[in-house]
Amino acid sequence: MAVKELELPPEKLAIVGLGAICPLGNDIPTVWKRLVNGEHGIKTLVFPEYPHSEVTAAGVVENFEEEDRERIFIDGNIIDPSDFGFYDISTFGGLEVARQAYAPFTIFVEEKGRIVPRLNPKIFNPERVGLVVAIEGGGTVRSAIHTHERIMRRNANGEQLKFRAENEDIIIGLVDTLVGAIPRAWGTNGEALLVGDACASGIEAKLIARRMILDPENDLDAVLVVGSEWSNHHVPRSQFEVITALSTISDPDRTPRPFDRMADGFVIADMSAAMFMTKG
């Protein structure tokens, strides 16, 4: 029996918030300015753990080290300090772009002795704000590797005598961590979904968000779409290199661009982006 396609009403959507953190910059104005100036943010990067690699070009996010994340998320009252150790770099990237996209509508209120961010209830009912998170997969590989390294360091320091995960190790790197982290930080409680379809995840997440908003059976006024992928690590890089998917051009100014006829592969990079969509 044929499946009937859902016919959505012709309402328009409005994009009311954007966020980005990538090799071109850590906010939308910076990224856009550098993009229109023809900059690329690609650098030469060598991993000592992978010295025989022929791939040296990569997109690197700057000024997002642990001290930067502490300033943004703890000093900025975005997350509970006790959550800091449970989130990996991909989750923090997603939280940062959510913060940027939500910024025009965010107020800070006191709840249970903490100052916390909340969407302005006069504009958005938290029960009617949904979330779609898109992931590619490499970031979760990187998180799993870092978890293994954390466990081995504890073994080396004598803190434990066998290979044993702690509570934070179980949470760090789960593909759905960001699906819970964003609503937890901003108090939203609408439908939340995770999309993991490799390179198609981003566009699929936006299409799903559109359906969520326009479907009359869904009780949503707005949906935040977040994509977060931080796979610039020697293990994900080596996986892509084995299948000859990565460019071996070492000069950052000559690496392939989109739709480049002479492309010999793609350039791996880290980034997160967000789009806050409402009914127009």
Wavefront OBJ file of the C-alpha trace (Angstrom):
o trace
v 0.000 0.000 0.000
v 1.373 3.375 -1.013
v 2.270 5.785 1.781
v 0.409 9.077 1.438
v 2.701 12.096 1.483
v 1.887 14.565 4.232
v 0.542 17.725 2.631
v 1.848 20.705 4.558
v 0.120 24.079 4.474
v 1.884 26.800 2.454
v 2.889 28.888 5.481
v 6.232 30.625 5.310
v 9.066 30.152 7.766
v 11.281 32.809 9.285
v 14.904 32.378 10.351
v 15.208 34.510 13.481
v 18.545 33.331 14.859
v 21.858 32.018 13.552
v 25.034 30.706 15.120
v 28.376 29.467 13.820
v 31.762 28.413 15.075
v 34.208 27.174 12.438
v 37.717 27.758 11.024
v 36.571 31.141 9.646
v 35.535 32.468 13.042
v 33.496 31.948 16.172
v 30.429 34.022 15.338
v 28.258 34.837 12.329
v 29.566 38.393 11.620
v 33.197 37.233 11.632
v 32.489 34.151 9.514
v 30.511 36.133 6.938
v 33.108 38.922 6.689
v 35.970 36.495 6.154
v 33.926 34.418 3.735
v 33.074 37.329 1.431
v 36.733 38.385 1.594
v 37.679 35.027 0.088
v 39.349 33.591 3.204
v 39.169 29.883 4.012
v 40.540 29.154 7.494
v 42.462 26.080 6.276
v 45.875 25.446 7.799
v 48.681 22.925 7.620
v 48.385 20.542 10.529
v 50.557 17.565 11.424
v 49.576 14.976 14.021
v 52.646 13.458 15.753
v 50.561 10.309 16.329
v 50.116 9.939 12.573
v 53.455 11.056 11.060
v 53.226 9.020 7.830
v 49.985 10.675 6.709
v 50.012 12.387 3.329
v 47.150 14.653 4.450
v 48.268 17.870 6.145
v 45.549 20.431 5.334
v 42.675 20.845 7.772
v 40.189 23.409 9.028
v 40.994 24.385 12.616
v 38.760 26.266 15.073
v 40.736 28.740 17.174
v 40.051 30.282 20.583
v 37.828 27.451 21.781
v 40.191 25.730 24.184
v 39.143 24.544 27.657
v 39.751 27.948 29.268
v 37.653 29.606 26.550
v 34.840 27.136 27.120
v 34.954 27.733 30.877
v 34.622 31.475 30.275
v 31.716 31.084 27.855
v 29.695 28.424 29.624
v 30.542 28.628 33.327
v 31.324 32.336 33.760
v 28.469 33.099 31.349
v 26.014 30.997 33.410
v 25.062 28.881 30.391
v 25.500 25.493 32.061
v 25.701 24.158 35.574
v 29.427 23.929 36.460
v 28.871 20.296 37.452
v 27.989 19.504 33.822
v 31.263 20.842 32.413
v 33.192 17.584 32.756
v 30.449 15.569 31.050
v 30.489 17.427 27.731
v 32.940 16.877 24.898
v 34.133 19.422 22.339
v 31.317 18.605 19.884
v 28.676 19.200 22.548
v 30.288 22.486 23.562
v 30.332 23.570 19.919
v 26.625 22.846 19.645
v 25.898 24.689 22.890
v 27.824 27.729 21.671
v 25.949 28.051 18.388
v 22.667 27.518 20.234
v 23.664 30.359 22.552
v 24.283 32.614 19.543
v 21.011 31.690 17.820
v 18.976 32.110 20.999
v 20.761 35.302 22.086
v 18.142 37.855 20.824
v 15.464 36.076 22.851
v 17.425 35.045 25.965
v 16.850 36.421 29.434
v 18.616 35.367 32.632
v 16.556 34.426 35.667
v 17.230 32.928 39.082
v 16.198 29.308 39.539
v 17.149 27.163 42.521
v 19.944 29.527 43.527
v 21.467 29.777 40.039
v 21.284 32.425 37.349
v 20.226 30.532 34.225
v 19.414 31.438 30.592
v 15.831 31.068 29.445
v 14.009 31.992 26.268
v 11.832 35.024 26.937
v 8.427 33.477 27.801
v 6.683 36.570 26.434
v 8.024 35.576 23.001
v 8.426 31.779 23.124
v 6.609 29.215 25.210
v 9.342 26.706 26.208
v 6.858 23.857 25.719
v 6.475 24.872 22.057
v 10.163 25.134 21.068
v 11.582 22.022 19.431
v 15.111 20.879 18.600
v 16.730 18.902 15.773
v 20.402 17.954 16.136
v 22.422 16.793 13.122
v 25.645 14.793 13.461
v 27.963 13.221 10.886
v 29.764 10.659 12.995
v 33.443 11.585 13.157
v 32.947 13.688 16.245
v 31.627 10.728 18.191
v 34.673 8.685 17.139
v 36.887 11.462 18.468
v 34.939 11.547 21.739
v 35.276 7.794 22.194
v 39.024 8.062 21.643
v 39.350 10.861 24.183
v 37.348 8.817 26.695
v 39.783 5.931 26.224
v 42.710 8.306 26.710
v 41.175 9.687 29.916
v 40.779 6.172 31.319
v 44.349 5.224 30.427
v 45.718 8.403 32.020
v 43.923 7.555 35.243
v 45.433 4.077 35.121
v 48.896 5.564 34.578
v 48.379 7.910 37.539
v 47.431 5.019 39.787
v 43.918 6.360 40.332
v 42.458 3.006 39.324
v 44.004 -0.394 38.846
v 41.960 -1.659 35.912
v 40.249 -0.440 32.772
v 37.092 1.058 34.255
v 34.823 3.852 33.029
v 33.558 6.536 35.392
v 30.182 8.243 35.176
v 31.434 11.084 32.987
v 33.098 8.608 30.625
v 29.736 6.976 29.966
v 28.096 10.272 28.987
v 30.913 11.944 27.054
v 30.655 11.179 23.380
v 27.114 9.807 23.324
v 25.553 10.879 20.043
v 22.463 12.206 21.821
v 24.244 14.274 24.508
v 23.537 17.540 22.687
v 19.840 16.656 22.381
v 19.648 16.822 26.165
v 22.249 19.513 26.816
v 20.491 22.331 24.929
v 17.029 21.901 26.505
v 18.704 21.492 29.895
v 20.591 24.769 29.461
v 17.662 26.884 28.186
v 14.692 25.115 29.749
v 12.931 24.275 26.469
v 10.693 21.239 26.451
v 9.412 20.718 22.897
v 10.004 17.660 20.716
v 13.696 16.865 20.202
v 15.155 14.661 17.470
v 18.587 13.431 16.393
v 19.570 13.049 12.725
v 22.643 10.994 11.840
v 22.802 10.484 8.089
v 26.445 11.351 7.421
v 26.914 14.275 5.028
v 23.163 14.600 4.431
v 22.419 15.237 8.113
v 22.408 19.029 7.917
v 19.951 19.478 5.061
v 17.779 16.647 6.371
v 17.640 18.271 9.819
v 16.354 21.528 8.294
v 13.696 19.669 6.298
v 12.583 17.793 9.402
v 12.411 21.055 11.365
v 10.215 22.553 8.645
v 7.830 19.626 8.854
v 7.757 19.855 12.652
v 6.757 23.518 12.541
v 4.226 23.323 9.712
v 2.604 20.005 10.597
v -0.730 20.957 12.235
v -0.493 17.882 14.456
v 2.691 19.218 16.068
v 2.230 21.819 18.768
v 5.389 23.815 17.993
v 5.999 27.489 17.276
v 9.748 27.269 16.629
v 12.544 24.731 16.163
v 16.279 25.122 16.702
v 18.389 23.184 14.194
v 21.957 22.456 15.315
v 24.736 20.677 13.446
v 27.961 19.822 15.263
v 30.886 17.824 13.887
v 34.421 17.875 15.320
v 36.280 15.083 13.567
v 39.651 16.784 13.043
v 41.558 14.058 14.859
v 44.168 11.656 13.580
v 41.905 8.592 13.806
v 38.895 9.937 11.820
v 41.381 11.519 9.428
v 43.150 8.190 8.908
v 39.814 6.482 8.234
v 38.942 8.952 5.484
v 42.476 8.792 4.127
v 42.338 5.012 3.757
v 39.427 5.344 1.353
v 41.233 8.214 -0.451
v 38.484 10.688 0.423
v 40.798 13.471 1.668
v 42.785 15.931 -0.408
v 46.553 15.441 -0.284
v 47.306 19.012 -1.388
v 49.432 20.493 1.395
v 49.210 24.176 0.431
v 46.153 25.624 2.256
v 45.691 28.215 -0.497
v 45.423 25.509 -3.163
v 43.198 22.954 -1.458
v 39.943 22.105 -3.262
v 36.970 24.426 -3.028
v 33.323 23.396 -3.543
v 32.626 22.346 -7.145
v 36.365 22.390 -7.958
v 36.949 20.300 -11.105
v 40.497 19.528 -9.966
v 39.484 18.377 -6.491
v 41.338 15.286 -5.283
v 39.270 14.936 -2.112
v 37.761 17.064 0.638
v 39.394 18.939 3.519
v 38.384 17.784 6.984
v 37.471 20.427 9.565
v 35.659 21.097 12.841
v 32.551 23.238 13.100
v 29.096 23.772 14.589
v 26.191 25.791 13.201
v 22.651 26.639 14.274
v 19.473 28.026 12.730
v 16.443 29.090 14.792
v 13.275 28.766 12.700
v 9.725 29.972 13.417
v 6.483 30.358 11.531
v 6.655 33.426 9.293
l 1 2 3 4 5 6 7 8 9 10 11 12 13 14 15 16 17 18 19 20 21 22 23 24 25 26 27 28 29 30 31 32 33 34 35 36 37 38 39 40 41 42 43 44 45 46 47 48 49 50 51 52 53 54 55 56 57 58 59 60 61 62 63 64 65 66 67 68 69 70 71 72 73 74 75 76 77 78 79 80 81 82 83 84 85 86 87 88 89 90 91 92 93 94 95 96 97 98 99 100 101 102 103 104 105 106 107 108 109 110 111 112 113 114 115 116 117 118 119 120 121 122 123 124 125 126 127 128 129 130 131 132 133 134 135 136 137 138 139 140 141 142 143 144 145 146 147 148 149 150 151 152 153 154 155 156 157 158 159 160 161 162 163 164 165 166 167 168 169 170 171 172 173 174 175 176 177 178 179 180 181 182 183 184 185 186 187 188 189 190 191 192 193 194 195 196 197 198 199 200 201 202 203 204 205 206 207 208 209 210 211 212 213 214 215 216 217 218 219 220 221 222 223 224 225 226 227 228 229 230 231 232 233 234 235 236 237 238 239 240 241 242 243 244 245 246 247 248 249 250 251 252 253 254 255 256 257 258 259 260 261 262 263 264 265 266 267 268 269 270 271 272 273 274 275 276 277 278 279 280
